[in-house]
């Protein structure tokens, strides 16, 4: 039950609920729920749920009381979890097979009626209906990629790594690290069928991983895991066509160490882009110019290793980052000029891999 202070916090908007996925065992509470105080920049743990192995990526349901998680393992599953309004009580509703190994990303359609997931191994995508009670139905469609690219260690077969909706359209974009392509699909929201609309190749060996869509302009930002770069695309909203207009490194000049990129996000005001470096262990910050191109502002160390994921808090003042290999969530404060700064707030979470706000 909510306390009087909880009710006050929720009504005045000072507190947000934060869901954190991780690489934990089924015996552990591997999905964690925290409360984030937007006035102080602090986190308080509310609870968690066990029973799901490697819930490494999460998505939030349209009603914001529903979580969906991948179970990233060899058999592969997607799981529906109900959360009460306080965030303290979590309960599993059901799960479905992902029809591929190691599912690594999923998203809820803006209609709230469909769940879309990708499997890193096997190169497949699945669409599931979401029932009225939040349960996941049997797949309405499955698609499988084919091909490879130039890096034999990482690109010997398809590896779709994310599936992202383009707001105000029926288009979905799938980044395939293994084939070095970004695929455009159209979702039929009546039948749950996916239709391949087109694809665009990236620089061979780049390994596209995640995408971020500008909130008001037709610009797409793609972070490339293997080349440590961001490519900016002009997106045609009517046709779904993409045209590259810039490529820029995520690393500082002179850096020669190993690095792979992970997450990318655009600020809610459309002014800045952020990307995470694993190896350099930093958040790269960029200013968005009037034509959508990026200008590097700088790098902020994450005070830990392997920042696999991060989240921008609504309002533009805070960034939460998940250091997978040093078991920590850290809080950064974002200055008005766009660069985040460490606050000293540090929270122990074992092998965190995803942060979602609701």
Legacy VTK file of the C-alpha trace (Angstrom):
# vtk DataFile Version 3.0
C-alpha trace
ASCII
DATASET POLYDATA
POINTS 358 float
0.000 0.000 0.000
1.209 3.537 -0.763
2.143 5.728 2.174
0.903 9.328 2.407
4.365 10.551 1.414
4.382 8.226 -1.617
1.024 9.614 -2.742
2.295 13.174 -2.352
5.476 12.407 -4.259
3.598 10.778 -7.126
1.082 13.608 -7.356
3.670 16.384 -7.492
5.942 14.518 -9.876
9.036 14.413 -7.659
9.401 10.636 -7.898
9.719 8.298 -10.861
9.764 4.522 -10.891
12.896 2.892 -12.327
13.065 -0.718 -13.519
16.517 -2.299 -13.859
17.220 -5.501 -15.758
20.357 -7.558 -15.200
22.303 -10.708 -15.970
21.105 -12.566 -12.901
20.069 -16.148 -12.240
16.469 -17.285 -11.918
17.076 -17.703 -8.178
17.934 -14.009 -7.787
15.695 -10.964 -7.890
17.232 -10.070 -11.246
14.671 -7.375 -12.066
14.906 -4.500 -9.593
12.529 -1.597 -9.019
13.690 1.697 -7.549
12.170 5.089 -6.852
14.132 8.049 -8.251
13.864 11.418 -6.525
14.096 14.005 -9.309
14.737 16.855 -6.873
17.671 15.182 -5.110
18.973 12.763 -7.717
18.774 9.755 -5.400
17.486 6.182 -5.746
15.587 4.061 -3.214
14.999 0.346 -3.803
11.349 -0.707 -3.700
11.535 -4.373 -4.593
12.238 -6.938 -7.271
11.233 -10.243 -8.770
12.988 -13.599 -9.096
12.270 -16.491 -11.431
13.579 -14.986 -14.678
17.060 -15.860 -15.912
19.041 -13.012 -17.500
16.269 -10.410 -17.865
18.806 -8.277 -19.697
16.413 -5.933 -21.486
13.076 -4.501 -20.386
10.214 -2.591 -21.974
7.351 -0.724 -20.299
3.697 -1.363 -21.164
1.416 1.414 -22.324
-0.448 1.468 -18.990
2.923 1.920 -17.218
2.058 -0.835 -14.723
3.388 -3.588 -16.932
6.959 -4.742 -17.589
8.120 -6.995 -20.377
11.487 -8.726 -20.196
13.627 -10.940 -22.361
15.101 -14.031 -20.764
18.427 -13.991 -22.595
19.504 -17.615 -22.734
19.872 -20.442 -25.228
16.196 -21.360 -25.221
14.978 -17.764 -25.136
11.751 -16.374 -23.678
9.805 -13.146 -23.343
8.085 -12.552 -20.002
5.186 -10.380 -18.833
5.422 -8.916 -15.312
2.720 -6.924 -13.519
3.744 -4.048 -11.248
1.454 -2.283 -8.795
1.295 1.504 -8.727
3.828 1.708 -5.891
6.369 -0.454 -7.712
6.799 -2.624 -4.616
4.808 -5.644 -5.777
5.845 -7.504 -8.928
4.244 -10.694 -10.199
4.810 -12.712 -13.356
1.757 -13.101 -15.588
3.087 -15.424 -18.283
5.876 -16.073 -20.748
6.270 -17.172 -24.338
9.212 -18.717 -26.239
11.209 -16.201 -28.278
11.656 -18.703 -31.133
15.377 -17.981 -31.227
18.367 -18.013 -28.903
19.502 -15.148 -26.674
16.767 -12.540 -27.166
18.397 -9.189 -26.431
15.855 -6.428 -27.107
12.121 -5.851 -27.140
9.688 -2.973 -27.444
5.987 -2.302 -26.926
4.136 -0.838 -29.905
2.701 2.668 -29.211
-0.787 1.164 -29.536
-0.026 -1.027 -26.520
-1.364 -4.037 -28.413
1.831 -5.622 -29.740
5.202 -6.687 -28.352
8.157 -6.991 -30.747
11.402 -8.814 -29.863
14.680 -9.778 -31.552
16.919 -12.799 -31.040
20.662 -12.186 -31.250
21.366 -15.795 -32.226
19.400 -17.220 -35.131
18.681 -13.797 -36.597
14.937 -13.810 -35.927
12.250 -11.285 -34.984
8.889 -12.041 -33.364
5.649 -10.114 -32.968
3.276 -11.010 -30.112
-0.216 -9.745 -29.320
-0.611 -8.215 -25.861
-3.840 -9.356 -24.226
-6.092 -6.956 -22.308
-4.737 -8.194 -18.981
-1.129 -7.690 -20.101
-0.347 -11.305 -20.911
1.675 -12.146 -24.008
-0.142 -14.129 -26.685
1.337 -16.543 -29.185
3.367 -14.943 -32.010
1.426 -13.328 -34.830
4.502 -13.223 -37.062
8.135 -14.329 -37.228
10.876 -13.079 -39.551
14.402 -14.402 -40.021
17.407 -12.507 -41.412
20.152 -14.021 -43.546
23.719 -12.998 -44.380
27.018 -12.060 -42.774
29.666 -9.356 -42.891
33.432 -8.895 -42.719
34.294 -9.609 -39.061
34.454 -13.419 -38.773
34.485 -13.362 -34.971
31.345 -11.229 -34.614
29.609 -11.184 -37.992
29.505 -14.760 -39.273
25.695 -14.781 -39.165
22.790 -12.370 -38.544
22.641 -10.780 -35.099
19.655 -8.412 -34.818
20.317 -6.288 -31.745
17.363 -3.911 -31.442
13.907 -3.126 -32.796
12.763 0.493 -32.542
9.450 2.143 -33.498
9.474 5.344 -35.541
6.849 7.514 -33.796
3.779 8.610 -35.775
4.397 5.916 -38.407
3.918 2.167 -38.775
7.659 1.714 -39.405
10.071 -0.286 -37.260
13.858 -0.214 -37.597
15.989 -3.263 -36.812
19.757 -2.924 -36.378
21.555 -6.135 -37.355
25.116 -6.229 -36.034
25.899 -9.431 -37.937
24.865 -8.361 -41.432
25.832 -4.662 -41.175
22.361 -3.540 -42.230
19.492 -1.546 -40.770
16.163 -3.042 -41.865
12.909 -1.102 -42.187
9.694 -3.018 -41.503
6.084 -1.945 -41.593
3.801 -3.331 -38.869
0.203 -4.104 -39.712
-1.466 -3.164 -36.436
-4.608 -5.125 -37.289
-2.931 -8.489 -37.927
0.464 -8.135 -36.203
2.294 -8.946 -39.445
5.664 -7.448 -40.372
6.454 -6.493 -43.962
10.041 -5.807 -45.026
10.037 -2.308 -46.473
13.743 -1.874 -47.203
17.229 -2.036 -45.800
20.365 0.062 -45.857
23.936 -1.161 -45.537
26.406 0.475 -43.177
30.197 0.640 -43.421
31.365 -3.020 -43.357
32.537 -4.050 -39.913
30.629 -1.277 -38.114
28.113 -3.510 -36.349
24.989 -1.346 -35.855
23.507 -1.982 -32.402
20.904 0.534 -31.158
19.021 3.508 -32.626
17.518 6.717 -31.288
14.877 8.811 -33.043
14.784 12.610 -32.776
11.568 13.722 -31.007
10.532 16.335 -33.598
12.809 16.081 -36.652
13.265 13.295 -39.254
16.683 12.265 -37.930
17.825 8.823 -36.803
21.003 8.260 -34.747
22.636 4.817 -34.983
25.362 3.711 -32.589
27.747 1.147 -34.035
29.171 -1.340 -31.584
32.268 -2.537 -33.436
33.513 0.718 -35.002
32.740 2.962 -31.982
30.882 5.487 -34.101
27.511 7.173 -34.560
25.918 7.552 -37.980
23.256 10.210 -38.525
20.463 9.441 -40.995
17.868 11.587 -42.668
14.609 9.616 -42.462
11.772 10.047 -44.942
8.631 9.683 -42.841
6.358 8.874 -45.787
8.517 6.315 -47.574
10.664 4.945 -44.743
13.869 5.603 -46.701
17.097 6.414 -44.816
20.016 8.503 -46.071
23.303 8.822 -44.123
24.466 12.398 -43.629
27.295 12.056 -41.074
29.501 9.579 -39.227
31.330 10.606 -36.056
33.487 8.750 -33.520
32.349 8.092 -29.960
35.954 8.202 -28.699
38.367 11.029 -27.917
41.244 11.725 -30.272
44.272 9.570 -29.502
42.450 6.792 -27.680
43.883 3.436 -28.790
42.396 0.989 -26.287
39.700 -1.592 -26.960
36.136 -0.333 -27.035
32.633 -1.344 -28.043
29.573 0.889 -28.009
26.202 0.054 -26.479
23.345 2.527 -25.896
22.328 5.793 -27.582
19.642 8.329 -26.644
18.382 11.754 -27.701
17.399 14.307 -25.052
13.682 15.036 -24.808
14.199 18.603 -26.042
16.027 17.331 -29.136
19.194 19.296 -28.362
21.685 16.558 -27.426
22.684 12.971 -28.187
24.436 10.629 -25.739
26.230 7.332 -26.393
27.977 4.817 -24.133
31.503 3.451 -24.562
32.472 0.087 -23.059
36.250 0.013 -22.701
36.754 3.753 -22.559
33.910 3.500 -19.988
32.317 6.817 -20.685
29.276 8.673 -21.922
29.976 10.646 -25.104
27.932 13.852 -25.390
27.029 15.626 -28.631
25.199 18.807 -29.551
22.690 18.485 -32.392
23.174 21.142 -35.070
20.341 22.678 -37.072
20.768 20.129 -39.874
20.764 17.135 -37.505
24.522 16.612 -37.587
26.456 16.168 -34.350
29.242 18.142 -32.716
31.159 16.357 -29.945
30.969 18.135 -26.584
33.076 15.747 -24.509
33.191 12.544 -22.474
32.180 11.754 -18.905
33.652 8.712 -17.125
31.012 6.373 -15.709
33.083 5.561 -12.618
32.828 1.868 -13.452
33.304 -0.665 -16.208
31.137 -1.582 -19.196
28.257 0.933 -19.231
25.918 -1.351 -21.172
22.891 0.903 -20.864
21.761 4.278 -19.575
18.557 6.263 -19.309
17.772 9.962 -19.547
15.356 11.123 -16.856
12.442 13.251 -18.160
13.145 16.906 -17.569
16.673 16.738 -18.926
18.562 17.088 -15.614
19.660 13.520 -14.842
21.260 10.481 -16.472
21.371 7.008 -14.900
24.036 4.591 -16.161
24.428 0.839 -15.630
28.014 -0.418 -15.225
27.588 -4.119 -15.975
31.035 -5.389 -14.966
31.401 -3.384 -11.738
27.849 -3.954 -10.449
26.765 -0.353 -10.163
24.129 2.190 -11.115
25.505 5.726 -11.083
23.688 9.049 -11.208
24.904 11.951 -13.355
23.584 15.500 -13.368
23.265 17.046 -16.832
24.322 20.670 -17.141
22.373 23.154 -19.248
25.103 22.963 -21.891
24.515 19.228 -22.236
27.439 17.522 -20.525
26.649 15.121 -17.635
28.698 15.158 -14.439
29.100 12.520 -11.733
27.172 13.295 -8.552
28.802 10.688 -6.331
25.542 8.739 -6.066
26.413 5.050 -6.521
24.114 2.044 -6.046
25.122 -1.633 -6.020
23.171 -3.778 -8.497
24.715 -7.024 -9.705
25.422 -7.088 -13.473
22.924 -4.346 -14.442
22.130 -4.244 -18.136
19.050 -2.101 -18.734
17.337 0.915 -17.127
13.757 1.898 -17.931
11.688 4.702 -16.395
7.931 4.687 -15.885
LINES 1 359
358 0 1 2 3 4 5 6 7 8 9 10 11 12 13 14 15 16 17 18 19 20 21 22 23 24 25 26 27 28 29 30 31 32 33 34 35 36 37 38 39 40 41 42 43 44 45 46 47 48 49 50 51 52 53 54 55 56 57 58 59 60 61 62 63 64 65 66 67 68 69 70 71 72 73 74 75 76 77 78 79 80 81 82 83 84 85 86 87 88 89 90 91 92 93 94 95 96 97 98 99 100 101 102 103 104 105 106 107 108 109 110 111 112 113 114 115 116 117 118 119 120 121 122 123 124 125 126 127 128 129 130 131 132 133 134 135 136 137 138 139 140 141 142 143 144 145 146 147 148 149 150 151 152 153 154 155 156 157 158 159 160 161 162 163 164 165 166 167 168 169 170 171 172 173 174 175 176 177 178 179 180 181 182 183 184 185 186 187 188 189 190 191 192 193 194 195 196 197 198 199 200 201 202 203 204 205 206 207 208 209 210 211 212 213 214 215 216 217 218 219 220 221 222 223 224 225 226 227 228 229 230 231 232 233 234 235 236 237 238 239 240 241 242 243 244 245 246 247 248 249 250 251 252 253 254 255 256 257 258 259 260 261 262 263 264 265 266 267 268 269 270 271 272 273 274 275 276 277 278 279 280 281 282 283 284 285 286 287 288 289 290 291 292 293 294 295 296 297 298 299 300 301 302 303 304 305 306 307 308 309 310 311 312 313 314 315 316 317 318 319 320 321 322 323 324 325 326 327 328 329 330 331 332 333 334 335 336 337 338 339 340 341 342 343 344 345 346 347 348 349 350 351 352 353 354 355 356 357
